[in-house]
């Protein structure tokens, strides 16, 4: 049933009492968020009012952007409350005018008077609808600013890379190791070049992780306090993987450096009166060739466990298994950026732990022994 039977329609629909009640709730929420923003800002600002381990742990657990998000939400809700207050006043005025037009329509004695009243009511309805659309748009805009938007896929990946460059280097190394292992099946020189780069990135990841206090803390807490939680195992597996991944590259470069130095000294001894620059060419040539040959030799050194398990298999099968193992490492590296799920992270850590323990660590030990056999005095 129409609320204005004399007009046949309601030119100004709405419930002022409900709008006023909602306005009061939004104002109270905005005030609470403003106070929360003030308190959190004070807590994360290293205030002297709260110091100690609990304060440090609390601040570390908070996002740097949390105070900004709280202030943004406070501003948005306060703006929404102001818009609704204005809408409440407009609604009251429009409904008062609608009641007046309804009374005029009921009292009309001529068709002309009734038609004129209907015209005024329709104009009011049009104005009321336009005002309602404006306030709806304003409220939608306030809601859009109420909370931070979820970042897109590329933005999320970029944030992870920036927030944890050590993990980014580890993941890139794992992906390149897989690509290098696959390329080596078709073009060994290209595969070796890629794997040398992967080894260099593993070394960079190792030094970056060891320099990061957040990375070291779970390891230290595990050793000193017995806190063997998920963070401890993740850091342990990452540290072992970085170390094992850097061994072939470090060994190849160290072998090349030794050979290059020896070649440069021999060139200097042959022509002691010549400039030191004359030793540069033979030294660099020897460094390059020895690094390459050592890298090729170490590439063929298998993990003792894998060699034993595949002792009766042909070489092509061994090579494919090596690519598959490297592919598992690349897979967990991709998962690190594809999901924020704790279950996925724990599963990836377990898979990496098994792979590193059974393949990469034994392989690194075997490669180290081979390297020492070649370079020892």
C-alpha positions as CSV (number, residue, x, y, z in Angstrom):
1,X,0.0,0.0,0.0
2,X,1.3,3.4,-0.9
3,X,2.2,5.6,2.1
4,X,0.5,8.6,0.5
5,X,-2.8,7.3,-0.8
6,X,-3.9,10.7,-1.8
7,X,-1.0,10.9,-4.2
8,X,-1.0,7.2,-5.2
9,X,2.8,6.9,-4.6
10,X,5.4,7.9,-2.0
11,X,7.6,10.8,-3.3
12,X,10.1,10.5,-0.5
13,X,10.5,6.9,0.7
14,X,12.8,6.3,3.7
15,X,12.9,5.9,7.5
16,X,14.5,8.9,9.2
17,X,14.6,7.1,12.6
18,X,16.5,4.1,11.1
19,X,19.0,6.5,9.3
20,X,19.5,8.4,12.6
21,X,20.2,5.2,14.5
22,X,22.7,4.1,11.9
23,X,24.4,7.5,12.0
24,X,24.9,7.2,15.7
25,X,26.4,3.7,15.3
26,X,28.8,4.9,12.6
27,X,29.9,7.9,14.7
28,X,30.6,5.7,17.7
29,X,32.6,3.2,15.5
30,X,34.6,6.1,14.0
31,X,35.4,7.4,17.4
32,X,36.6,3.9,18.6
33,X,38.8,3.5,15.5
34,X,40.3,7.0,16.0
35,X,41.2,6.1,19.6
36,X,42.6,2.7,18.4
37,X,44.7,4.4,15.8
38,X,46.1,6.8,18.5
39,X,46.9,4.0,20.8
40,X,48.6,1.7,18.2
41,X,50.6,4.7,16.8
42,X,51.9,5.3,20.4
43,X,52.7,1.6,20.9
44,X,54.7,1.2,17.6
45,X,56.5,4.5,18.0
46,X,59.0,3.1,20.6
47,X,57.3,5.1,23.3
48,X,59.0,5.1,26.7
49,X,55.7,4.2,28.3
50,X,56.1,0.6,27.3
51,X,59.5,-1.1,27.1
52,X,60.9,-4.6,27.4
53,X,60.6,-7.9,25.6
54,X,56.8,-7.9,25.5
55,X,56.8,-4.5,24.0
56,X,59.4,-5.5,21.4
57,X,57.6,-8.7,20.5
58,X,54.3,-6.8,20.2
59,X,55.7,-4.1,17.9
60,X,57.4,-6.8,15.7
61,X,54.0,-8.5,15.3
62,X,52.3,-5.4,14.0
63,X,52.3,-4.3,10.4
64,X,54.0,-1.0,9.9
65,X,50.9,0.0,8.0
66,X,48.3,-0.9,10.7
67,X,48.1,2.7,12.2
68,X,47.6,4.1,8.7
69,X,44.8,1.6,8.0
70,X,43.1,2.4,11.3
71,X,43.3,6.1,10.6
72,X,41.9,5.5,7.1
73,X,39.0,3.5,8.5
74,X,38.3,6.2,11.1
75,X,38.2,8.9,8.4
76,X,36.0,6.8,6.2
77,X,33.4,6.0,8.9
78,X,33.4,9.6,10.1
79,X,32.7,10.8,6.6
80,X,30.0,8.2,6.2
81,X,28.4,9.4,9.4
82,X,28.5,13.0,8.2
83,X,26.9,12.0,4.9
84,X,24.1,10.1,6.6
85,X,23.5,13.0,9.0
86,X,22.9,15.2,5.9
87,X,20.8,12.6,4.3
88,X,18.7,12.3,7.5
89,X,18.0,16.0,7.4
90,X,17.2,15.9,3.7
91,X,14.9,12.9,4.3
92,X,13.0,14.6,7.1
93,X,12.5,17.8,4.9
94,X,11.4,15.7,1.9
95,X,8.9,13.6,3.9
96,X,7.5,16.8,5.5
97,X,7.0,18.2,2.0
98,X,5.5,14.9,0.8
99,X,3.0,15.0,3.7
100,X,2.0,18.6,2.7
101,X,1.5,17.6,-0.9
102,X,-0.6,14.6,0.2
103,X,-2.8,16.9,2.3
104,X,-3.2,19.2,-0.7
105,X,-4.2,16.3,-2.9
106,X,-6.7,15.1,-0.5
107,X,-8.2,18.5,-0.1
108,X,-8.2,19.3,-3.9
109,X,-11.6,20.3,-5.3
110,X,-10.7,20.7,-8.9
111,X,-8.9,18.5,-11.4
112,X,-6.5,21.4,-12.1
113,X,-5.5,21.7,-8.4
114,X,-5.0,17.9,-8.1
115,X,-2.9,17.8,-11.3
116,X,-0.7,20.6,-10.1
117,X,-0.1,18.8,-6.7
118,X,0.8,15.6,-8.5
119,X,3.3,17.5,-10.7
120,X,4.9,19.0,-7.5
121,X,5.0,15.5,-6.0
122,X,6.7,14.0,-9.0
123,X,9.3,16.8,-9.0
124,X,9.9,16.0,-5.3
125,X,10.3,12.3,-6.1
126,X,12.9,13.1,-8.8
127,X,14.8,15.4,-6.5
128,X,14.6,12.8,-3.7
129,X,15.9,10.0,-6.0
130,X,18.8,12.2,-7.1
131,X,19.8,13.0,-3.5
132,X,19.6,9.3,-2.6
133,X,21.9,8.4,-5.5
134,X,24.4,11.1,-4.4
135,X,24.5,9.9,-0.8
136,X,24.8,6.2,-2.0
137,X,27.8,7.2,-4.2
138,X,29.4,9.0,-1.3
139,X,28.9,6.0,1.0
140,X,30.3,3.6,-1.6
141,X,33.4,5.9,-1.9
142,X,33.8,5.9,1.9
143,X,33.5,2.1,2.0
144,X,36.2,1.8,-0.7
145,X,38.6,3.7,1.5
146,X,37.5,1.8,4.7
147,X,40.1,-1.0,4.4
148,X,43.2,-1.8,2.3
149,X,42.6,-3.6,-0.9
150,X,44.0,-7.0,-1.4
151,X,47.1,-6.6,-3.7
152,X,47.1,-8.2,-7.1
153,X,49.2,-11.2,-7.8
154,X,52.2,-9.3,-9.2
155,X,52.0,-6.8,-6.3
156,X,51.8,-9.6,-3.8
157,X,54.9,-11.3,-5.3
158,X,56.8,-8.0,-5.4
159,X,56.0,-7.3,-1.7
160,X,57.3,-10.8,-0.7
161,X,60.5,-10.2,-2.7
162,X,61.0,-6.8,-1.1
163,X,60.1,-8.0,2.4
164,X,62.4,-11.0,2.3
165,X,65.2,-10.7,-0.3
166,X,67.0,-13.7,1.1
167,X,64.1,-16.0,0.3
168,X,63.8,-14.4,-3.1
169,X,67.4,-15.3,-3.9
170,X,66.9,-18.9,-2.6
171,X,63.8,-19.3,-4.7
172,X,65.4,-17.9,-7.8
173,X,68.4,-20.2,-7.3
174,X,66.1,-23.2,-7.0
175,X,64.2,-22.3,-10.2
176,X,67.5,-21.7,-12.1
177,X,68.9,-25.0,-10.8
178,X,65.9,-26.8,-12.3
179,X,66.2,-24.9,-15.6
180,X,70.0,-25.6,-15.7
181,X,69.5,-29.3,-15.0
182,X,66.9,-29.5,-17.8
183,X,69.1,-27.5,-20.2
184,X,72.1,-29.7,-19.5
185,X,70.3,-32.7,-20.9
186,X,70.2,-31.1,-24.4
187,X,73.1,-28.6,-24.1
188,X,75.5,-29.3,-21.3
189,X,77.4,-26.0,-21.6
190,X,74.2,-23.9,-21.3
191,X,73.1,-26.0,-18.4
192,X,76.4,-25.6,-16.6
193,X,76.3,-21.8,-17.1
194,X,72.8,-21.6,-15.7
195,X,73.8,-23.8,-12.7
196,X,76.8,-21.7,-12.0
197,X,74.5,-18.6,-11.7
198,X,72.2,-20.6,-9.5
199,X,75.2,-21.5,-7.2
200,X,76.1,-17.8,-7.0
201,X,72.6,-16.9,-6.0
202,X,72.6,-19.6,-3.3
203,X,75.7,-18.1,-1.9
204,X,74.1,-14.6,-2.0
205,X,71.0,-16.0,-0.3
206,X,73.1,-17.6,2.4
207,X,74.9,-14.4,3.2
208,X,71.7,-12.4,3.1
209,X,69.9,-14.8,5.4
210,X,72.7,-14.9,7.9
211,X,72.8,-11.1,8.0
212,X,69.0,-10.9,8.7
213,X,68.2,-10.9,12.5
214,X,64.7,-12.1,11.8
215,X,66.1,-15.2,10.1
216,X,68.6,-15.9,12.8
217,X,66.2,-15.5,15.7
218,X,64.3,-18.8,15.3
219,X,67.6,-20.6,15.0
220,X,69.0,-19.0,18.1
221,X,65.8,-19.6,20.1
222,X,65.8,-23.2,19.0
223,X,69.4,-23.8,20.2
224,X,69.2,-21.7,23.4
225,X,65.6,-22.1,24.5
226,X,64.5,-25.4,22.8
227,X,61.8,-23.6,20.8
228,X,61.7,-26.0,17.8
229,X,58.7,-24.4,16.1
230,X,57.8,-24.1,12.5
231,X,59.9,-21.0,12.1
232,X,63.0,-22.9,13.4
233,X,62.5,-25.7,10.9
234,X,61.9,-23.4,8.0
235,X,65.0,-21.4,8.8
236,X,67.0,-24.6,9.3
237,X,65.9,-26.1,6.0
238,X,66.6,-22.8,4.2
239,X,70.0,-22.5,5.7
240,X,71.0,-26.1,4.8
241,X,69.6,-25.6,1.3
242,X,71.5,-22.3,0.7
243,X,74.7,-23.9,1.9
244,X,74.3,-27.1,-0.2
245,X,73.3,-25.0,-3.3
246,X,76.4,-22.7,-3.0
247,X,79.0,-25.6,-2.7
248,X,79.4,-26.4,-6.5
249,X,79.7,-22.7,-7.5
250,X,82.1,-21.9,-4.7
251,X,84.2,-25.0,-5.4
252,X,84.4,-24.2,-9.1
253,X,85.3,-20.6,-8.6
254,X,87.9,-21.5,-5.9
255,X,89.4,-24.1,-8.2
256,X,89.6,-21.6,-11.0
257,X,91.1,-18.9,-8.8
258,X,93.8,-21.3,-7.6
259,X,94.7,-22.3,-11.2
260,X,94.5,-18.7,-12.4
261,X,96.8,-17.5,-9.7
262,X,99.3,-20.2,-10.5
263,X,99.2,-19.4,-14.2
264,X,99.7,-15.7,-13.5
265,X,102.7,-16.4,-11.2
266,X,104.2,-18.7,-13.8
267,X,103.9,-16.0,-16.5
268,X,105.6,-13.5,-14.2
269,X,108.4,-15.9,-13.4
270,X,109.0,-16.5,-17.1
271,X,109.3,-12.8,-17.8
272,X,110.1,-11.1,-14.5
273,X,111.0,-7.8,-16.2
274,X,107.6,-7.6,-17.9
275,X,104.6,-5.6,-16.5
276,X,102.2,-7.4,-14.2
277,X,99.6,-6.9,-16.9
278,X,101.3,-9.6,-18.9
279,X,100.2,-12.2,-16.4
280,X,96.6,-11.1,-16.7
281,X,95.8,-12.9,-19.9
282,X,97.1,-16.4,-19.0
283,X,95.7,-16.0,-15.4
284,X,92.2,-15.2,-16.7
285,X,92.4,-17.9,-19.3
286,X,93.4,-20.5,-16.8
287,X,90.7,-19.3,-14.3
288,X,88.0,-19.6,-17.0
289,X,89.0,-23.0,-18.2
290,X,89.5,-24.5,-14.8
291,X,86.3,-23.1,-13.4
292,X,84.4,-24.6,-16.3
293,X,86.1,-28.0,-16.1
294,X,85.6,-28.2,-12.3
295,X,82.0,-27.2,-12.7
296,X,81.5,-29.9,-15.3
297,X,83.2,-32.5,-13.0
298,X,81.1,-31.6,-10.0
299,X,77.9,-31.6,-12.0
300,X,78.5,-35.3,-12.6
301,X,79.0,-36.1,-8.9
302,X,75.8,-37.7,-7.6
303,X,74.4,-37.9,-4.1
304,X,75.5,-41.2,-2.6
305,X,71.9,-42.1,-1.7
306,X,70.7,-41.4,-5.2
307,X,73.6,-43.3,-6.8
308,X,72.8,-46.3,-4.6
309,X,69.1,-46.2,-5.3
310,X,69.7,-46.0,-9.0
311,X,72.8,-48.2,-9.2
312,X,71.2,-50.5,-11.8
313,X,69.6,-47.7,-13.9
314,X,71.0,-46.3,-17.1
315,X,72.5,-42.8,-17.1
316,X,69.5,-41.3,-18.9
317,X,67.3,-42.4,-16.1
318,X,69.7,-40.9,-13.5
319,X,69.7,-37.6,-15.4
320,X,65.9,-37.5,-15.5
321,X,65.7,-38.2,-11.8
322,X,68.1,-35.3,-11.1
323,X,65.9,-33.0,-13.2
324,X,62.8,-34.2,-11.3
325,X,64.5,-33.6,-7.9
326,X,65.5,-30.1,-9.0
327,X,61.9,-29.6,-10.3
328,X,60.6,-30.3,-6.8
329,X,62.7,-27.5,-5.5
330,X,61.5,-25.2,-8.1
331,X,57.9,-26.2,-7.3
332,X,58.2,-25.3,-3.7
333,X,59.8,-22.0,-4.7
334,X,56.8,-21.2,-6.9
335,X,54.4,-22.2,-4.1
336,X,56.1,-19.6,-1.8
337,X,54.6,-16.9,-4.0
338,X,51.4,-18.6,-5.0
339,X,49.9,-19.1,-1.6
340,X,49.8,-17.5,1.9
341,X,48.4,-20.7,3.5
342,X,50.2,-21.9,6.6
343,X,49.4,-25.5,5.5
344,X,51.0,-25.0,2.1
345,X,54.1,-23.3,3.7
346,X,54.5,-26.2,6.2
347,X,54.1,-28.8,3.4
348,X,56.7,-27.0,1.3
349,X,59.1,-26.9,4.3
350,X,58.7,-30.6,4.8
351,X,59.2,-31.4,1.1
352,X,62.3,-29.2,1.0
353,X,63.6,-30.8,4.2
354,X,63.3,-34.2,2.7
355,X,64.9,-33.2,-0.6
356,X,67.7,-31.3,1.0
357,X,68.5,-34.1,3.5
358,X,68.4,-37.0,1.1
359,X,69.7,-35.3,-2.0
360,X,71.3,-31.9,-1.8
361,X,73.2,-32.2,1.4
362,X,74.8,-35.6,0.6
363,X,75.5,-34.4,-2.9
364,X,77.2,-31.2,-1.5
365,X,79.4,-33.4,0.8
366,X,80.4,-35.6,-2.1
367,X,81.2,-32.6,-4.3
368,X,83.2,-31.1,-1.5
369,X,85.3,-34.2,-1.2
370,X,85.8,-34.3,-4.9
371,X,86.9,-30.6,-4.9
372,X,89.3,-31.2,-2.0
373,X,90.8,-34.1,-3.8
374,X,91.6,-31.8,-6.8
375,X,92.8,-28.7,-5.0
376,X,94.6,-30.0,-1.9
377,X,98.3,-29.3,-1.9
